[in-house]
């Protein structure tokens, strides 16, 4: 059980960091991203972290 909690914390911290990076890249005046290709990678990683967190919470 302790290993699953550690993995959960890693995914939560990863989601926070990646979400903050996406937020910083977004230009609110023009509603565009500074680097769209990198944003796609960030979105994929963010969705993976969120889905892994939800899946882990459902199993517990």
N, C-alpha and C positions, 0 to 999 in steps of 0.2 A: 504494500500500500504506500509506503514512503516513497518509492521510486515513481509511482504514478503522480503523486503530489509534486514532486520535483519537476517532472516533465510538464505538468500543467502550468507551473510557474514560468517555465521557460517559454511556453507558447504565449502566455499572457504578456510577458515582457516583450517578446518579439512583436506581437500585435501592436503594442503601444508604441514601440520605436518605429515600426514601419508606418503606422498611421500618422505619426508626427512628421515623418519624412514626406509622406504624400501631402499633408496639409501645408508644409513649407514650400513645396514645389508649385502649388496651385496659385495662380495669379487671379485675385478676385475682381480686379478692375476689368480685365479682358476675358475672364472666364476661360482661361487656357492654362495648360501645364507647360512648364519651362522645358522639360525633356520628356516628350510623350512615350518614347520607347522604354525609358527607365521606369516611367510610371506604370506601364503595363506589367513589368516584372514586380514592382512593389504591390500592385493590386493582386496579382496571383499569390504572392507570398502572404499578403494580409488575409486573403480569403482562406488560404490553407491554415494559417494560425487560428483564425476564428473558428473554422469548422473542426479542427482538432480539439480545441478547447471545449466546444459545445458537445462533441462526441464523448470526450473524456468525462464531462460533467453528467451526461445522461447515463453513462455506464456505472457511475458511483451512485 
